[in-house]
């Protein structure tokens, strides 16, 4: 999917800590592309009754290349896209906002009583 870059190389390129998943920093389009390639693989494994790690890996690599080719036709190169904001950081912001909104809602309810 990343034009020859390995996951480790992409993590280094994006300055992602070793213990964090690359997916936490990928743009949505890249995540969707990887999901599509994985779903095509799952479909073809069942349809063609693929068995064994080697045949499934070959299928998976082929599907990633095919999806990448579609992206490339639209001028999208996943390895050239900038990383997104850290998913964990976004989750913390959402939780803090939910907590703040919960307090605001409780105050509003008390005022109306």
C-alpha positions as CSV (number, residue, x, y, z in Angstrom):
1,X,0.0,0.0,0.0
2,X,2.9,2.4,0.7
3,X,4.8,2.1,-2.5
4,X,7.5,-0.2,-1.2
5,X,7.8,1.3,2.3
6,X,7.3,-1.1,5.2
7,X,5.1,-0.3,8.2
8,X,8.3,0.3,10.2
9,X,9.6,2.7,7.6
10,X,6.3,4.6,7.5
11,X,6.3,4.9,11.3
12,X,9.8,6.4,11.2
13,X,8.8,8.7,8.4
14,X,5.8,10.0,10.5
15,X,7.9,10.0,13.8
16,X,5.4,7.5,15.3
17,X,6.6,5.8,18.6
18,X,7.5,2.1,18.1
19,X,4.8,0.9,20.4
20,X,2.0,2.8,18.7
21,X,0.1,1.4,15.7
22,X,0.6,3.2,12.3
23,X,-3.2,3.1,11.8
24,X,-3.6,5.7,14.7
25,X,-1.9,8.3,12.5
26,X,-3.1,7.3,9.0
27,X,-5.4,9.6,6.9
28,X,-8.9,8.2,6.6
29,X,-8.5,7.5,2.9
30,X,-5.5,5.2,3.6
31,X,-7.4,3.4,6.4
32,X,-10.4,2.8,4.0
33,X,-8.0,1.6,1.3
34,X,-6.4,-0.9,3.6
35,X,-9.8,-2.0,4.8
36,X,-11.0,-2.5,1.2
37,X,-7.9,-4.5,0.3
38,X,-8.4,-6.7,3.4
39,X,-12.1,-7.2,2.6
40,X,-11.3,-8.2,-1.0
41,X,-8.8,-10.7,0.5
42,X,-11.3,-12.1,2.9
43,X,-13.9,-12.4,0.0
44,X,-11.4,-14.2,-2.3
45,X,-10.1,-16.5,0.4
46,X,-13.7,-17.8,0.9
47,X,-14.6,-17.7,-2.8
48,X,-11.5,-19.5,-4.0
49,X,-11.1,-21.6,-0.9
50,X,-7.5,-20.4,-0.3
51,X,-5.6,-22.4,2.2
52,X,-2.2,-21.7,3.9
53,X,-0.3,-18.6,4.8
54,X,1.6,-18.4,1.5
55,X,-1.5,-18.3,-0.8
56,X,-3.4,-15.9,1.5
57,X,-0.4,-13.6,1.7
58,X,0.0,-13.6,-2.1
59,X,-3.7,-12.7,-2.4
60,X,-3.4,-10.0,0.3
61,X,-0.3,-8.4,-1.4
62,X,-2.1,-8.5,-4.8
63,X,-5.1,-6.7,-3.4
64,X,-3.1,-4.0,-1.7
65,X,-1.3,-3.4,-5.0
66,X,-4.6,-3.3,-6.9
67,X,-6.2,-0.8,-4.4
68,X,-3.0,1.3,-4.5
69,X,-3.3,1.4,-8.3
70,X,-6.8,2.8,-8.0
71,X,-5.5,5.5,-5.6
72,X,-2.6,6.3,-7.9
73,X,-5.1,6.9,-10.8
74,X,-6.6,9.6,-8.7
75,X,-3.2,11.1,-7.9
76,X,-3.1,9.7,-4.3
77,X,0.1,8.2,-3.0
78,X,-0.5,7.0,0.6
79,X,3.2,7.3,1.5
80,X,3.1,11.0,0.5
81,X,0.1,11.9,2.5
82,X,0.8,13.7,5.8
83,X,-0.1,11.9,9.0
84,X,-3.3,12.7,10.8
85,X,-3.5,13.9,14.4
86,X,-2.8,11.1,16.9
87,X,-6.0,9.1,17.4
88,X,-5.3,8.8,21.1
89,X,-5.1,12.6,21.4
90,X,-8.4,13.0,19.6
91,X,-10.0,10.4,21.9
92,X,-8.8,12.3,25.0
93,X,-10.2,15.5,23.6
94,X,-13.6,13.9,22.9
95,X,-13.8,12.4,26.4
96,X,-12.9,15.8,27.9
97,X,-15.6,17.5,25.8
98,X,-18.1,14.8,26.7
99,X,-17.3,15.4,30.4
100,X,-17.6,19.1,30.0
101,X,-20.9,18.8,28.2
102,X,-22.2,16.4,30.8
103,X,-21.5,19.0,33.6
104,X,-23.2,21.7,31.5
105,X,-26.3,19.6,30.9
106,X,-26.6,18.7,34.6
107,X,-26.4,22.4,35.5
108,X,-29.1,23.2,33.0
109,X,-31.3,20.6,34.4
110,X,-30.9,21.8,37.9
111,X,-31.7,25.4,36.9
112,X,-34.9,24.2,35.2
113,X,-36.1,22.3,38.3
